[in-house]
Amino acid sequence: MTVLKKLTGFIGAEIEGLTLSETISGADAEFLKRSLAEYQVLVLRGQFLTPPEQKALTRVFGPALQLPYVAPLEEDPETIAVLKEASEAGGGVFGGEWHADFSFLANPPAGSVLNAIEIPEVGGDTVWASQTIAYDSLPAALKSVVDERRAVHVGKPYGVKFAPPAETRANASIRMTRGDPDADRETFHPAVITQPLTGRKALFLNPIYTTRLDGMTEEESQPILQEIYRHCTRPDFSCRHKWQPGDVVIWDNRTTLHYATNDYDGHRRLLYRTTFSGAAPV
């Protein structure tokens, strides 16, 4: 029997009684897609998926997406090893700032699947924040700024103009392309998007990739964006997942922000990530 339990008042649900290593039926696939649209983050424990099983699960939500700038597994261009070795201490961590993955692409990822392989005893949690409740509760003055307005997204970590300081970057286990001037190209997306299955509106802005609001300079935009970021990453709107080996987490990349905590120096952490695409955000 499949059981769904909410994780917080606004975001996240844990699903029990569903074995993802088996062929996923049409009814189960529809249940997963509807649940993801509604709860934005789904947690299924004790799955221990093989790479082909993880990719089959990913395709339930959309076509698999090969991401740029981050080197995938040599044997599988659609899978990224999210790895930090025990020897990598004192630097940044992959995803260690609030963001929506690759929002600077013309069609950003619709969502991702993380499959936990090796987890520290303590630390290495991931936090997600609902951008639907963040929009619903956004003060009217800020809503009037972002409604019907586009925002500019740039691939800052991979480009030239906004390249992050070396000491804040993820360590060598995740190989990334740096210094690509094409990543500095501005991409425009709606600042507020609509989730296609639920019809709910969500903010589509994030501190890593959003540089300004359309019609404003970066200097004019920053005070507004910073006020929005303080609002949209409130703990009230968030859920925090403590990983265990065998966990599978699926999230909607368009209607959430996420943050990888970096509190496990001296311990190895490995998860496999696959990503799925969808229609461009509107």
C-alpha positions as CSV (number, residue, x, y, z in Angstrom):
1,M,0.0,0.0,0.0
2,T,1.4,3.4,-1.0
3,V,1.3,6.1,1.7
4,L,2.1,9.7,1.3
5,K,3.1,11.8,4.4
6,K,3.7,15.6,4.3
7,L,7.1,16.6,5.6
8,T,6.2,20.2,6.5
9,G,3.2,22.5,6.3
10,F,4.2,23.9,2.9
11,I,6.7,21.7,1.1
12,G,7.8,18.1,0.8
13,A,6.3,14.6,1.1
14,E,7.6,11.2,1.9
15,I,6.2,8.3,0.0
16,E,6.2,4.8,1.5
17,G,5.2,1.5,-0.1
18,L,6.5,2.2,-3.6
19,T,9.5,0.2,-4.9
20,L,11.2,2.2,-7.6
21,S,13.5,-0.6,-8.7
22,E,10.5,-2.4,-10.2
23,T,8.8,-1.3,-13.4
24,I,6.7,1.8,-12.6
25,S,3.2,1.4,-13.7
26,G,1.2,4.1,-15.5
27,A,-0.9,4.6,-12.4
28,D,2.2,5.0,-10.2
29,A,3.8,7.3,-12.7
30,E,0.8,9.6,-12.6
31,F,0.7,9.5,-8.8
32,L,4.4,10.5,-8.7
33,K,4.0,13.3,-11.2
34,R,0.9,14.7,-9.5
35,S,2.6,14.4,-6.1
36,L,5.7,16.2,-7.3
37,A,3.6,19.0,-8.7
38,E,1.7,19.4,-5.5
39,Y,4.5,18.9,-2.9
40,Q,7.5,20.0,-4.9
41,V,9.9,17.6,-3.2
42,L,9.4,13.8,-2.8
43,V,11.4,11.5,-0.5
44,L,11.5,7.8,-0.9
45,R,13.8,5.9,1.5
46,G,15.5,2.5,1.2
47,Q,15.4,2.3,-2.6
48,F,19.1,1.6,-3.4
49,L,18.6,2.2,-7.1
50,T,21.0,1.0,-9.8
51,P,22.0,3.6,-12.5
52,P,19.5,2.2,-15.1
53,E,16.7,2.1,-12.4
54,Q,17.4,5.8,-11.5
55,K,17.3,6.7,-15.2
56,A,14.0,4.9,-15.7
57,L,12.6,6.8,-12.7
58,T,13.9,10.1,-14.2
59,R,12.0,9.4,-17.5
60,V,8.7,9.2,-15.6
61,F,8.9,13.0,-15.2
62,G,10.3,14.0,-18.6
63,P,13.1,13.3,-21.1
64,A,16.5,12.9,-19.5
65,L,18.7,16.1,-19.8
66,Q,22.4,16.3,-20.3
67,L,23.6,19.4,-18.5
68,P,26.4,21.6,-19.7
69,Y,29.5,22.9,-17.8
70,V,29.5,20.0,-15.2
71,A,31.4,16.8,-16.3
72,P,29.1,13.7,-16.1
73,L,30.2,10.1,-15.5
74,E,32.5,8.9,-18.3
75,E,30.2,5.9,-18.9
76,D,26.9,7.9,-18.7
77,P,26.6,11.5,-20.0
78,E,23.2,11.9,-18.3
79,T,24.4,11.2,-14.8
80,I,26.5,13.5,-12.5
81,A,28.4,12.2,-9.5
82,V,27.8,14.7,-6.7
83,L,30.9,13.9,-4.8
84,K,33.0,15.4,-2.1
85,E,36.0,13.3,-0.9
86,A,37.1,13.2,2.7
87,S,40.3,14.8,1.7
88,E,38.6,17.9,0.3
89,A,38.4,20.3,3.2
90,G,38.2,24.1,3.6
91,G,36.6,24.9,0.2
92,G,33.1,25.3,-1.2
93,V,30.6,22.7,-2.1
94,F,28.6,22.0,-5.2
95,G,25.3,23.8,-4.8
96,G,26.3,25.6,-1.7
97,E,24.1,28.6,-2.2
98,W,20.4,29.0,-2.7
99,H,19.6,28.4,-6.4
100,A,17.5,26.7,-9.1
101,D,19.7,24.5,-11.2
102,F,20.9,26.1,-14.5
103,S,18.2,28.8,-14.6
104,F,20.4,30.7,-17.1
105,L,19.6,28.1,-19.8
106,A,17.0,28.9,-22.5
107,N,15.0,25.9,-21.1
108,P,16.2,25.2,-17.5
109,P,15.8,21.8,-16.0
110,A,12.3,20.9,-14.9
111,G,13.6,18.8,-12.1
112,S,16.1,16.3,-10.8
113,V,16.6,13.0,-9.0
114,L,19.2,12.4,-6.4
115,N,20.2,8.9,-5.4
116,A,22.2,8.6,-2.1
117,I,25.1,6.2,-2.3
118,E,27.6,7.2,0.5
119,I,26.6,9.6,3.2
120,P,28.4,11.1,6.2
121,E,27.1,10.0,9.6
122,V,26.4,13.7,10.3
123,G,26.1,16.6,7.9
124,G,25.6,17.0,4.2
125,D,21.9,17.8,4.4
126,T,20.0,19.4,1.5
127,V,17.4,22.2,2.1
128,W,14.6,23.1,-0.3
129,A,12.4,26.2,-0.2
130,S,8.9,26.5,-1.8
131,Q,8.7,29.3,-4.3
132,T,4.9,28.9,-4.6
133,I,4.3,29.8,-1.0
134,A,7.0,32.4,-1.2
135,Y,5.1,34.1,-4.1
136,D,1.7,33.6,-2.3
137,S,3.0,35.4,0.8
138,L,5.1,38.0,-1.0
139,P,4.2,41.6,0.1
140,A,2.0,43.4,-2.4
141,A,4.6,46.0,-3.1
142,L,7.1,43.3,-4.3
143,K,4.4,41.5,-6.2
144,S,3.7,44.6,-8.2
145,V,7.4,44.7,-9.2
146,V,7.8,41.1,-10.3
147,D,4.3,40.4,-11.8
148,E,4.4,40.4,-15.6
149,R,8.1,41.2,-15.5
150,R,11.1,39.2,-16.8
151,A,14.3,38.6,-15.0
152,V,17.8,38.2,-16.4
153,H,19.8,35.0,-15.7
154,V,23.5,34.5,-16.3
155,G,25.7,31.4,-15.9
156,K,27.9,33.3,-13.3
157,P,30.0,30.4,-12.0
158,Y,31.0,29.2,-15.5
159,G,31.6,32.6,-17.1
160,V,34.1,35.4,-16.9
161,K,32.3,38.5,-15.6
162,F,30.9,37.1,-12.4
163,A,33.5,34.3,-11.8
164,P,33.4,33.4,-8.1
165,P,36.5,33.6,-5.9
166,A,38.6,30.3,-6.0
167,E,38.2,29.7,-2.3
168,T,34.4,29.5,-2.6
169,R,34.3,27.0,-5.4
170,A,33.5,23.3,-5.2
171,N,36.5,21.1,-5.0
172,A,38.1,18.9,-7.6
173,S,35.8,15.9,-7.4
174,I,33.2,17.7,-9.5
175,R,34.9,18.9,-12.7
176,M,33.4,22.1,-14.1
177,T,34.0,24.3,-17.1
178,R,35.1,27.8,-16.0
179,G,35.9,31.0,-17.8
180,D,33.5,30.5,-20.7
181,P,32.3,33.9,-22.1
182,D,29.2,32.3,-23.5
183,A,28.0,31.7,-19.9
184,D,27.9,35.5,-19.5
185,R,25.1,35.8,-22.1
186,E,21.9,37.1,-20.6
187,T,18.8,34.9,-20.7
188,F,15.3,36.3,-20.0
189,H,12.7,34.3,-18.1
190,P,9.5,35.4,-16.3
191,A,10.1,36.4,-12.8
192,V,6.9,34.6,-11.9
193,I,6.0,31.3,-13.5
194,T,3.0,29.0,-13.4
195,Q,3.3,25.3,-12.5
196,P,1.5,23.6,-15.4
197,L,-0.3,20.8,-13.4
198,T,-1.4,22.8,-10.4
199,G,-1.8,26.3,-12.0
200,R,0.0,27.8,-9.0
201,K,2.3,30.7,-9.4
202,A,5.9,30.6,-8.2
203,L,8.9,33.0,-8.1
204,F,11.6,32.1,-10.5
205,L,14.6,34.1,-9.2
206,N,17.7,33.0,-7.4
207,P,20.9,34.5,-6.0
208,I,23.4,32.5,-8.1
209,Y,22.1,33.1,-11.6
210,T,19.7,36.1,-11.5
211,T,21.5,39.4,-12.1
212,R,18.8,41.9,-12.6
213,L,15.1,42.6,-13.4
214,D,14.2,43.5,-16.9
215,G,14.0,47.3,-17.4
216,M,16.3,47.9,-14.5
217,T,20.1,48.0,-14.1
218,E,21.9,45.6,-11.8
219,E,22.4,48.4,-9.2
220,E,18.6,49.2,-9.3
221,S,17.7,45.5,-9.1
222,Q,19.9,44.4,-6.3
223,P,18.0,45.9,-3.3
224,I,14.7,44.5,-4.6
225,L,16.2,41.1,-5.3
226,Q,17.9,40.9,-1.9
227,E,14.6,41.7,-0.2
228,I,12.9,39.0,-2.2
229,Y,15.6,36.4,-1.4
230,R,15.3,37.1,2.3
231,H,11.6,36.4,2.0
232,C,11.7,33.4,-0.3
233,T,14.3,31.4,1.7
234,R,12.6,31.7,5.1
235,P,12.7,28.5,7.2
236,D,8.9,28.6,7.2
237,F,8.8,27.8,3.5
238,S,11.6,25.1,3.7
239,C,12.2,21.4,4.3
240,R,15.6,19.9,5.3
241,H,16.5,16.4,4.3
242,K,19.0,14.3,6.3
243,W,20.3,11.8,3.9
244,Q,20.6,8.0,4.4
245,P,22.2,5.6,1.9
246,G,19.4,4.4,-0.4
247,D,17.4,7.6,-0.3
248,V,15.9,8.9,-3.5
249,V,14.8,12.5,-3.6
250,I,12.9,14.1,-6.6
251,W,12.3,17.8,-6.8
252,D,10.7,20.4,-9.0
253,N,13.5,22.7,-10.1
254,R,11.2,25.4,-11.3
255,T,9.1,26.0,-8.2
256,T,11.8,25.5,-5.5
257,L,15.2,26.7,-4.5
258,H,17.7,24.4,-2.9
259,Y,20.9,24.6,-0.8
260,A,23.5,22.0,-0.1
261,T,25.0,22.3,3.4
262,N,28.8,22.1,3.7
263,D,29.4,20.8,7.2
264,Y,31.1,17.4,6.7
265,D,34.7,18.1,6.0
266,G,36.8,14.9,6.5
267,H,33.9,12.6,5.3
268,R,33.1,11.2,1.9
269,R,29.7,12.0,0.4
270,L,28.4,10.6,-3.0
271,L,25.1,10.9,-4.7
272,Y,24.1,10.4,-8.3
273,R,22.1,13.1,-10.0
274,T,19.9,12.8,-13.1
275,T,17.9,15.6,-14.5
276,F,14.7,15.8,-16.6
277,S,13.4,18.5,-19.0
278,G,10.0,19.9,-19.7
279,A,8.4,22.8,-21.6
280,A,10.0,26.1,-21.1
281,P,8.8,28.1,-18.0
282,V,5.9,30.4,-18.7
